[in-house]
Amino acid sequence: MNRTPPITQPMVLLGAGGHAKVALSLARAAGRSILGVCDPDLARLGQAEWRGLRVLGSDDALVGFDIAQVALLNGIGQTSALAGNRRRLFDELRQRGFRFPALAHPSATIDPSALLGEGAQVMAGAVVQADCRIGPNTIVNTRASVDHDGEVGAHVHVAPGAVLCGCVRVDDGAFIGAGATVVQGLRVGSGSFVAAGSLVTRDLKAGHRWPARAAYQE
């Protein structure tokens, strides 16, 4: 993650579910201009407006935009069921040349030494401390915190109220459930799943679930 110039173009929101509502609030709080929303379900229903935005159509409507003149806001959520959809949409549209700005809510606390990757979303009340690295397309959700020297990979969801203590590393595609805590210095492997409210006390291998028999409830 390099310190590149910020992406400042007007934005198009992708998706119209629960996370899209929060992402839209994030963008508006950050003072961003939103041109409209692309969502297949809204387009199929013929809905013209959603939460004050013009419905532009399904994702195919992006063909009509100049990639140099518009940026994208990923409103697809990242539960265990939807994580692949969010990542796939981000990767496909980046390959087509679209850009996703990193956004941080004004009420979030982000140390100046922290770096946010492209498309990272830091929600209201979240904390990202000194020398942290937040990867592309990653969500640090409402009131979650990443303490000093944390390294969070791409396509990760740190769910509301979750706590990553100092020097924690979370690899690509992992999911840290709401209110979970990962103690200092541990590593959560790629694609791992940490259940809501749990306490992680050892390293997790790639694809591991913690606790092993936990079932996440929406």
C-alpha positions as CSV (number, residue, x, y, z in Angstrom):
1,M,0.0,0.0,0.0
2,N,1.6,3.2,-1.2
3,R,0.7,6.7,-0.3
4,T,-1.1,7.6,-3.6
5,P,-3.2,10.7,-4.4
6,P,-6.7,10.4,-3.1
7,I,-9.5,9.3,-5.5
8,T,-11.9,12.2,-5.6
9,Q,-14.3,11.6,-8.5
10,P,-18.1,11.3,-7.9
11,M,-19.1,7.8,-6.9
12,V,-21.5,5.1,-7.9
13,L,-22.8,2.9,-5.2
14,L,-22.9,-0.9,-5.9
15,G,-25.6,-2.8,-4.1
16,A,-28.7,-1.9,-2.1
17,G,-28.7,-4.2,1.0
18,G,-27.9,-3.5,4.6
19,H,-24.2,-2.8,4.1
20,A,-25.0,-0.5,1.2
21,K,-27.0,1.6,3.6
22,V,-24.0,2.0,5.9
23,A,-21.6,2.5,3.1
24,L,-23.8,5.3,1.7
25,S,-24.0,7.0,5.1
26,L,-20.2,6.7,5.3
27,A,-19.7,8.3,1.9
28,R,-22.2,11.1,2.7
29,A,-20.5,11.8,6.0
30,A,-17.2,12.0,4.2
31,G,-18.6,14.6,1.9
32,R,-18.6,12.5,-1.2
33,S,-20.8,13.1,-4.2
34,I,-22.9,10.0,-5.2
35,L,-24.3,9.8,-8.7
36,G,-26.6,6.9,-8.1
37,V,-26.8,3.2,-7.3
38,C,-26.5,0.0,-9.4
39,D,-28.4,-3.0,-8.1
40,P,-29.8,-5.9,-10.1
41,D,-32.8,-6.3,-7.8
42,L,-33.8,-2.7,-7.9
43,A,-33.4,-2.7,-11.7
44,R,-35.5,-5.8,-12.1
45,L,-38.3,-4.2,-10.0
46,G,-38.2,-1.0,-12.1
47,Q,-37.5,1.1,-9.0
48,A,-36.4,4.6,-10.0
49,E,-35.0,5.8,-6.6
50,W,-33.4,4.3,-3.5
51,R,-32.6,6.4,-0.4
52,G,-32.5,9.5,-2.4
53,L,-30.3,8.1,-5.1
54,R,-31.2,7.5,-8.7
55,V,-31.3,3.8,-9.7
56,L,-28.9,3.6,-12.6
57,G,-29.7,-0.1,-13.4
58,S,-27.8,-3.3,-12.8
59,D,-24.0,-3.5,-12.8
60,D,-24.1,-3.4,-16.6
61,A,-25.0,0.3,-16.4
62,L,-21.4,1.0,-15.5
63,V,-20.6,0.5,-19.2
64,G,-21.9,4.0,-19.8
65,F,-19.5,5.7,-17.5
66,D,-16.0,7.0,-18.2
67,I,-13.7,5.2,-15.8
68,A,-11.6,8.3,-15.5
69,Q,-14.6,10.4,-14.4
70,V,-16.3,8.1,-11.8
71,A,-15.3,6.1,-8.7
72,L,-17.1,3.2,-7.2
73,L,-18.3,2.4,-3.7
74,N,-18.7,-1.3,-2.8
75,G,-21.9,-1.7,-0.9
76,I,-21.9,-5.5,-1.0
77,G,-21.8,-6.9,2.6
78,Q,-19.2,-9.4,3.8
79,T,-20.9,-12.2,5.8
80,S,-19.7,-15.7,5.3
81,A,-22.3,-16.1,2.6
82,L,-21.5,-12.9,0.7
83,A,-17.8,-12.5,1.1
84,G,-17.1,-14.0,-2.3
85,N,-19.5,-11.7,-4.0
86,R,-17.9,-8.6,-2.5
87,R,-14.4,-9.7,-3.5
88,R,-15.4,-10.8,-7.0
89,L,-17.1,-7.5,-7.8
90,F,-14.2,-5.5,-6.5
91,D,-11.6,-7.6,-8.5
92,E,-13.6,-7.6,-11.7
93,L,-14.3,-3.9,-11.8
94,R,-10.7,-3.1,-10.8
95,Q,-9.6,-5.1,-13.8
96,R,-11.8,-3.0,-16.0
97,G,-10.0,0.1,-14.7
98,F,-12.5,1.4,-12.1
99,R,-11.2,2.8,-8.9
100,F,-12.5,2.4,-5.3
101,P,-11.6,5.2,-2.9
102,A,-10.7,4.4,0.7
103,L,-13.2,6.1,3.0
104,A,-13.2,6.8,6.7
105,H,-16.1,8.2,8.7
106,P,-15.4,11.6,10.4
107,S,-16.1,10.0,13.8
108,A,-13.5,7.3,13.2
109,T,-10.0,7.7,14.8
110,I,-7.2,6.9,12.4
111,D,-3.6,7.6,13.3
112,P,-1.7,9.6,10.7
113,S,0.8,6.8,10.3
114,A,-1.8,4.2,9.4
115,L,-2.4,3.3,5.7
116,L,-5.7,2.4,4.1
117,G,-5.7,0.3,0.9
118,E,-7.9,1.1,-2.0
119,G,-11.6,0.6,-1.3
120,A,-11.0,0.2,2.5
121,Q,-14.0,1.4,4.6
122,V,-13.6,2.5,8.2
123,M,-17.0,3.1,9.7
124,A,-18.4,5.3,12.4
125,G,-16.6,5.1,15.8
126,A,-13.9,2.7,14.6
127,V,-10.2,3.1,15.7
128,V,-7.1,2.4,13.7
129,Q,-4.0,3.0,15.7
130,A,-0.3,3.8,14.9
131,D,1.5,2.0,12.1
132,C,-1.5,-0.1,11.1
133,R,-2.0,-1.4,7.5
134,I,-5.6,-2.0,6.3
135,G,-5.8,-3.8,3.0
136,P,-7.8,-3.2,-0.1
137,N,-11.6,-3.7,0.0
138,T,-11.5,-4.4,3.7
139,I,-14.2,-3.2,6.2
140,V,-13.4,-2.0,9.7
141,N,-16.9,-1.8,10.8
142,T,-18.8,0.3,13.4
143,R,-16.8,0.8,16.6
144,A,-14.3,-1.9,15.7
145,S,-10.6,-1.3,16.6
146,V,-7.2,-2.3,15.3
147,D,-4.4,-1.5,17.7
148,H,-0.8,-0.5,17.0
149,D,1.1,-2.3,14.2
150,G,-1.9,-4.3,13.1
151,E,-1.7,-5.8,9.6
152,V,-5.1,-6.5,8.1
153,G,-5.1,-8.0,4.6
154,A,-7.4,-7.5,1.6
155,H,-11.1,-8.4,1.6
156,V,-11.3,-8.8,5.4
157,H,-14.3,-7.9,7.5
158,V,-13.6,-6.7,11.0
159,A,-17.3,-6.7,12.2
160,P,-18.9,-4.2,14.6
161,G,-17.3,-3.9,18.0
162,A,-14.5,-6.4,17.2
163,V,-11.1,-5.8,18.7
164,L,-7.7,-6.6,17.2
165,C,-5.0,-6.1,19.9
166,G,-1.5,-4.8,19.1
167,C,0.6,-6.5,16.4
168,V,-2.2,-8.8,15.2
169,R,-2.0,-10.0,11.6
170,V,-5.2,-10.9,9.7
171,D,-4.7,-12.4,6.3
172,D,-6.7,-11.9,3.2
173,G,-10.4,-12.9,3.2
174,A,-10.8,-13.5,6.9
175,F,-13.9,-12.7,8.9
176,I,-13.7,-11.4,12.4
177,G,-17.2,-11.5,14.0
178,A,-19.0,-8.8,15.9
179,G,-17.6,-8.3,19.4
180,A,-14.8,-10.8,18.9
181,T,-11.3,-10.2,20.4
182,V,-8.0,-11.3,19.0
183,V,-5.2,-11.1,21.6
184,Q,-1.9,-9.4,20.9
185,G,0.6,-10.8,18.4
186,L,-1.5,-13.5,16.9
187,R,-2.1,-14.3,13.2
188,V,-5.5,-15.1,11.7
189,G,-4.9,-17.1,8.5
190,S,-6.5,-16.3,5.1
191,G,-10.2,-17.2,4.8
192,S,-10.5,-17.9,8.6
193,F,-13.8,-17.3,10.4
194,V,-13.9,-16.0,13.9
195,A,-17.4,-16.3,15.5
196,A,-19.1,-13.3,17.1
197,G,-18.2,-12.6,20.8
198,S,-15.3,-15.1,20.8
199,L,-11.8,-14.7,22.3
200,V,-9.0,-15.9,20.0
201,T,-6.0,-17.0,22.1
202,R,-3.8,-18.8,19.5
203,D,-2.8,-18.5,15.8
204,L,-5.4,-19.7,13.3
205,K,-4.4,-21.5,10.1
206,A,-5.9,-20.6,6.8
207,G,-9.6,-21.5,6.5
208,H,-9.9,-22.3,10.2
209,R,-13.1,-21.6,12.2
210,W,-12.9,-20.3,15.8
211,P,-14.3,-21.9,17.9
212,A,-14.2,-24.9,15.7
213,R,-17.9,-25.7,15.9
214,A,-19.2,-22.2,16.0
215,A,-22.0,-21.3,13.7
216,Y,-22.4,-17.6,12.9
217,Q,-25.9,-16.2,13.1
218,E,-27.0,-13.3,11.1
